[in-house]
Amino acid sequence: AENYLGQGDRGKRDGEKIIGALAAMMEKVEVQEAALAMMDRIDKLIVGSIQFAGEADKASLQKILTGEVSYHELEYRLANLDERLLIFRTKGGTYAVNPHFAQAARVGAARADLLFGSREAEKDSSAEKPFERDGMPSTLHSVQDLGLVAYALLKEYPDVLLKGGQLSAKARKRVSLLFPGDPAAPGILEGIVRNLLSARIASMDEQGISVDFKAFSDLLLANEKDFAFAIIGSMPGFPGGSWHRQAALSFAPFFERRFVFSKEGLIRFLRLVPGMAAGDEMTGACMEALTALGLVEDKGAGLVCSPERVASSWRAAPEDEGRAVSIDGAGLIHVLPSASLRDLIALLDIGILGSASGAWTIKITRASARRAFASGRSLDDILRTLERLSGMPVPQSLSFDVGAWEDEYNSIRLFRGYMLSADPASARIIEQSGVLARFPHEMLSEGLYYFGNIQAAAIEKALMDIGLPPPALRNSARGATTKSHRPPPAEAGVSAVLQPAAARSAKHDAHSLQPSPAAQVGPTALEFAES
């Protein structure tokens, strides 16, 4: 107090008057300017961090200011700032900025450039320019666009990544062709796939990558404005919930300004924003993901925010019932600007991506049609989707091709999952009860039902709910005989047999897998299944 008010007559001053006089003194502009002028960079980092966080204890400040100040120096500076009445210690043991100095601290210390910015960027104006190649500015694409391309390529082939986790040469070339003006696009797509693996939306084994496309499409549709942060937030160790929305909001002003972080500044920002990155491991993972997804780009002078990467080009759902696509005479699907994310995903489920830079085009091929049939789609379903999106009848040539591919696909099938075989009496009960409506299924012939990956316990419970005994569970074929195709004999009083599909090398079991009446005798005329 004496530093501000002078010694004067100490005995005549009481506590309340001293506090009032100090408050009035601290609110004077000239006093605040003088206080700021006496603060060096470390003082401003400490006061600015406290102001940004609201309040902070010594341990938190030590972590936030890692690399800037030692523990003992921090202790000394906190005491010094306290003596200068710029900060104070609360009853809870944390530090807060003097409310009479808060406005000055906000302007002079809690500034983004001081707390998080790169000092090198001030000397290098090129840090804020988009990456250039061959003298031409890059055309940067959003993580949302690259997420859709990842969805398309993972549908098309499973070997997008090599065993070491790098993008395959085939996938890298494909992405470069789709986004010719964006040299960073292949690396970002690799980052997206890696994040999907970390989030367990995808898994990888010797056969390649398997993807839960329902979870992937849900992630795209539910996060049209913050997909990039939604990918990061879905990884293990992150709090989930609305974390990604808070992260997107916190970063938004920095992307708008194409802000240049220093590496230490970005770490400090992640630690200061509530709930952003609670521990060192989470901070490191977040830093790695931000870089891998191209949200920040290391340009030597600092980590530059790329607003193009967080842009949202597609709405989750269409705003009106207008046309989303046009289909030319050759069957090429041209995606219109009115299309939504949902429309685009529906098309990628049945076709392959032809172009994605500027105008998006999709082509339905034999391979993509077979893939759609394997997922449960049919000719009628595909044609309805195309007619709904285009508002026009499907070109006859395309309709004919898809129909021919469906006939070819259905000529011989190998099933994976559970099948239920029931005698005529039990089949009538099953069908009349409506219990089949509980599950996705396909009736292969009279009394023979295919359930795919539905759990056996769920099927058993459904049958017991309608008064049927639990089905006998078959795990292997009885033999290789194909002499008789009569209905199966009663088996210990059980009229239904639930069986996982036989292995690829197993023979057809004529007692439980009955062909349709028109089927010819012979292995290629029968429908097999695999567990």
PELIN-V328504 format. One record per residue. N is the residue number from 1. PSI is psi in whole degrees, -180 to 180 (* if undefined). Layout:
n->N psi->PSI
n->N psi->PSI
This chain:
n->1 psi->-39
n->2 psi->-31
n->3 psi->-33
n->4 psi->-39
n->5 psi->-11
n->6 psi->168
n->7 psi->-47
n->8 psi->-149
n->9 psi->95
n->10 psi->-37
n->11 psi->-26
n->12 psi->-3
n->13 psi->131
n->14 psi->171
n->15 psi->-45
n->16 psi->-40
n->17 psi->-39
n->18 psi->-45
n->19 psi->-44
n->20 psi->-42
n->21 psi->-41
n->22 psi->-42
n->23 psi->-45
n->24 psi->-39
n->25 psi->-45
n->26 psi->-21
n->27 psi->-3
n->28 psi->135
n->29 psi->-43
n->30 psi->-33
n->31 psi->-43
n->32 psi->-42
n->33 psi->-39
n->34 psi->-41
n->35 psi->-42
n->36 psi->-38
n->37 psi->-29
n->38 psi->-7
n->39 psi->130
n->40 psi->-176
n->41 psi->-42
n->42 psi->-41
n->43 psi->-45
n->44 psi->-36
n->45 psi->-42
n->46 psi->-52
n->47 psi->-42
n->48 psi->-39
n->49 psi->-42
n->50 psi->-44
n->51 psi->-43
n->52 psi->-40
n->53 psi->-15
n->54 psi->-55
n->55 psi->157
n->56 psi->147
n->57 psi->175
n->58 psi->-40
n->59 psi->-41
n->60 psi->-43
n->61 psi->-38
n->62 psi->-40
n->63 psi->-42
n->64 psi->-36
n->65 psi->24
n->66 psi->131
n->67 psi->-11
n->68 psi->-36
n->69 psi->141
n->70 psi->168
n->71 psi->-45
n->72 psi->-38
n->73 psi->-38
n->74 psi->-43
n->75 psi->-43
n->76 psi->-46
n->77 psi->-37
n->78 psi->-43
n->79 psi->-41
n->80 psi->-44
n->81 psi->-32
n->82 psi->-44
n->83 psi->-32
n->84 psi->4
n->85 psi->21
n->86 psi->-29
n->87 psi->168
n->88 psi->162
n->89 psi->129
n->90 psi->171
n->91 psi->-26
n->92 psi->-1
n->93 psi->1
n->94 psi->167
n->95 psi->143
n->96 psi->159
n->97 psi->139
n->98 psi->122
n->99 psi->-26
n->100 psi->-12
n->101 psi->-1
n->102 psi->-43
n->103 psi->-42
n->104 psi->-39
n->105 psi->-38
n->106 psi->-40
n->107 psi->-39
n->108 psi->-17
n->109 psi->-42
n->110 psi->50
n->111 psi->143
n->112 psi->-41
n->113 psi->-35
n->114 psi->-43
n->115 psi->-38
n->116 psi->-15
n->117 psi->163
n->118 psi->125
n->119 psi->-27
n->120 psi->-31
n->121 psi->-29
n->122 psi->-27
n->123 psi->-20
n->124 psi->96
n->125 psi->-18
n->126 psi->-14
n->127 psi->-26
n->128 psi->-1
n->129 psi->145
n->130 psi->150
n->131 psi->138
n->132 psi->149
n->133 psi->133
n->134 psi->33
n->135 psi->0
n->136 psi->136
n->137 psi->145
n->138 psi->154
n->139 psi->99
n->140 psi->137
n->141 psi->154
n->142 psi->157
n->143 psi->-29
n->144 psi->-47
n->145 psi->-45
n->146 psi->-29
n->147 psi->-40
n->148 psi->-39
n->149 psi->-40
n->150 psi->-42
n->151 psi->-45
n->152 psi->-46
n->153 psi->-36
n->154 psi->-30
n->155 psi->-39
n->156 psi->-44
n->157 psi->146
n->158 psi->-13
n->159 psi->46
n->160 psi->-38
n->161 psi->146
n->162 psi->171
n->163 psi->-30
n->164 psi->-4
n->165 psi->0
n->166 psi->155
n->167 psi->135
n->168 psi->157
n->169 psi->-37
n->170 psi->-46
n->171 psi->-39
n->172 psi->-43
n->173 psi->-40
n->174 psi->-44
n->175 psi->-39
n->176 psi->-36
n->177 psi->-35
n->178 psi->-35
n->179 psi->72
n->180 psi->-25
n->181 psi->12
n->182 psi->85
n->183 psi->-21
n->184 psi->-9
n->185 psi->-45
n->186 psi->-42
n->187 psi->-37
n->188 psi->-41
n->189 psi->-39
n->190 psi->-42
n->191 psi->-38
n->192 psi->-46
n->193 psi->-41
n->194 psi->-41
n->195 psi->-36
n->196 psi->-38
n->197 psi->-43
n->198 psi->-36
n->199 psi->-2
n->200 psi->23
n->201 psi->-23
n->202 psi->157
n->203 psi->158
n->204 psi->134
n->205 psi->-166
n->206 psi->-24
n->207 psi->-10
n->208 psi->-153
n->209 psi->131
n->210 psi->136
n->211 psi->138
n->212 psi->90
n->213 psi->-25
n->214 psi->-46
n->215 psi->-38
n->216 psi->-47
n->217 psi->-37
n->218 psi->-40
n->219 psi->-41
n->220 psi->-46
n->221 psi->-35
n->222 psi->-10
n->223 psi->54
n->224 psi->-29
n->225 psi->-15
n->226 psi->42
n->227 psi->-41
n->228 psi->-45
n->229 psi->-28
n->230 psi->-37
n->231 psi->-46
n->232 psi->-45
n->233 psi->-17
n->234 psi->-4
n->235 psi->155
n->236 psi->142
n->237 psi->-19
n->238 psi->150
n->239 psi->-15
n->240 psi->-151
n->241 psi->-128
n->242 psi->17
n->243 psi->-46
n->244 psi->-31
n->245 psi->-42
n->246 psi->-40
n->247 psi->-44
n->248 psi->-42
n->249 psi->-40
n->250 psi->-37
n->251 psi->-19
n->252 psi->-48
n->253 psi->-30
n->254 psi->-38
n->255 psi->-38
n->256 psi->-33
n->257 psi->3
n->258 psi->50
n->259 psi->147
n->260 psi->107
n->261 psi->148
n->262 psi->161
n->263 psi->-45
n->264 psi->-36
n->265 psi->-39
n->266 psi->-41
n->267 psi->-42
n->268 psi->-42
n->269 psi->-46
n->270 psi->-33
n->271 psi->-25
n->272 psi->-35
n->273 psi->124
n->274 psi->128
n->275 psi->2
n->276 psi->-56
n->277 psi->99
n->278 psi->-36
n->279 psi->174
n->280 psi->-41
n->281 psi->-43
n->282 psi->-38
n->283 psi->-45
n->284 psi->-42
n->285 psi->-39
n->286 psi->-43
n->287 psi->-46
n->288 psi->-42
n->289 psi->-41
n->290 psi->-38
n->291 psi->-44
n->292 psi->-34
n->293 psi->2
n->294 psi->11
n->295 psi->-35
n->296 psi->142
n->297 psi->127
n->298 psi->114
n->299 psi->27
n->300 psi->-55
n->301 psi->-13
n->302 psi->-176
n->303 psi->108
n->304 psi->129
n->305 psi->137
n->306 psi->97
n->307 psi->-28
n->308 psi->-31
n->309 psi->-27
n->310 psi->4
n->311 psi->153
n->312 psi->109
n->313 psi->-21
n->314 psi->138
n->315 psi->153
n->316 psi->-41
n->317 psi->152
n->318 psi->145
n->319 psi->-24
n->320 psi->-178
n->321 psi->21
n->322 psi->174
n->323 psi->138
n->324 psi->-24
n->325 psi->163
n->326 psi->143
n->327 psi->121
n->328 psi->178
n->329 psi->-25
n->330 psi->0
n->331 psi->6
n->332 psi->131
n->333 psi->119
n->334 psi->119
n->335 psi->127
n->336 psi->159
n->337 psi->-23
n->338 psi->-7
n->339 psi->153
n->340 psi->171
n->341 psi->-44
n->342 psi->-41
n->343 psi->-46
n->344 psi->-41
n->345 psi->-40
n->346 psi->-38
n->347 psi->-39
n->348 psi->-21
n->349 psi->-19
n->350 psi->-6
n->351 psi->-178
n->352 psi->151
n->353 psi->127
n->354 psi->-44
n->355 psi->153
n->356 psi->-2
n->357 psi->110
n->358 psi->-108
n->359 psi->135
n->360 psi->134
n->361 psi->149
n->362 psi->141
n->363 psi->132
n->364 psi->121
n->365 psi->173
n->366 psi->-45
n->367 psi->-43
n->368 psi->-34
n->369 psi->-44
n->370 psi->-38
n->371 psi->-41
n->372 psi->-41
n->373 psi->-38
n->374 psi->-27
n->375 psi->4
n->376 psi->1
n->377 psi->159
n->378 psi->170
n->379 psi->-49
n->380 psi->-41
n->381 psi->-46
n->382 psi->-44
n->383 psi->-38
n->384 psi->-43
n->385 psi->-47
n->386 psi->-40
n->387 psi->-38
n->388 psi->-43
n->389 psi->-32
n->390 psi->-21
n->391 psi->16
n->392 psi->158
n->393 psi->146
n->394 psi->136
n->395 psi->139
n->396 psi->-38
n->397 psi->-42
n->398 psi->-43
n->399 psi->-42
n->400 psi->-44
n->401 psi->-47
n->402 psi->-39
n->403 psi->-42
n->404 psi->-38
n->405 psi->-35
n->406 psi->-43
n->407 psi->-43
n->408 psi->-43
n->409 psi->-40
n->410 psi->-6
n->411 psi->-29
n->412 psi->130
n->413 psi->145
n->414 psi->118
n->415 psi->144
n->416 psi->124
n->417 psi->-154
n->418 psi->141
n->419 psi->147
n->420 psi->126
n->421 psi->126
n->422 psi->147
n->423 psi->168
n->424 psi->-42
n->425 psi->-46
n->426 psi->-36
n->427 psi->-39
n->428 psi->-43
n->429 psi->-45
n->430 psi->-46
n->431 psi->-36
n->432 psi->-26
n->433 psi->-21
n->434 psi->7
n->435 psi->-26
n->436 psi->-25
n->437 psi->-14
n->438 psi->-25
n->439 psi->148
n->440 psi->131
n->441 psi->168
n->442 psi->130
n->443 psi->111
n->444 psi->-35
n->445 psi->-179
n->446 psi->121
n->447 psi->8
n->448 psi->117
n->449 psi->137
n->450 psi->127
n->451 psi->-4
n->452 psi->-129
n->453 psi->17
n->454 psi->137
n->455 psi->142
n->456 psi->-39
n->457 psi->-37
n->458 psi->-40
n->459 psi->-44
n->460 psi->-45
n->461 psi->-41
n->462 psi->-40
n->463 psi->-40
n->464 psi->-31
n->465 psi->-26
n->466 psi->14
n->467 psi->4
n->468 psi->150
n->469 psi->159
n->470 psi->139
n->471 psi->151
n->472 psi->132
n->473 psi->121
n->474 psi->128
n->475 psi->-9
n->476 psi->160
n->477 psi->149
n->478 psi->-29
n->479 psi->-175
n->480 psi->8
n->481 psi->140
n->482 psi->26
n->483 psi->-34
n->484 psi->141
n->485 psi->31
n->486 psi->159
n->487 psi->146
n->488 psi->141
n->489 psi->160
n->490 psi->138
n->491 psi->97
n->492 psi->34
n->493 psi->3
n->494 psi->128
n->495 psi->-2
n->496 psi->141
n->497 psi->121
n->498 psi->121
n->499 psi->135
n->500 psi->155
n->501 psi->149
n->502 psi->160
n->503 psi->166
n->504 psi->-33
n->505 psi->-4
n->506 psi->156
n->507 psi->163
n->508 psi->135
n->509 psi->107
n->510 psi->-16
n->511 psi->-15
n->512 psi->-27
n->513 psi->98
n->514 psi->129
n->515 psi->161
n->516 psi->157
n->517 psi->-29
n->518 psi->-5
n->519 psi->143
n->520 psi->156
n->521 psi->133
n->522 psi->146
n->523 psi->-33
n->524 psi->-12
n->525 psi->-4
n->526 psi->160
n->527 psi->124
n->528 psi->166
n->529 psi->158
n->530 psi->142
n->531 psi->*
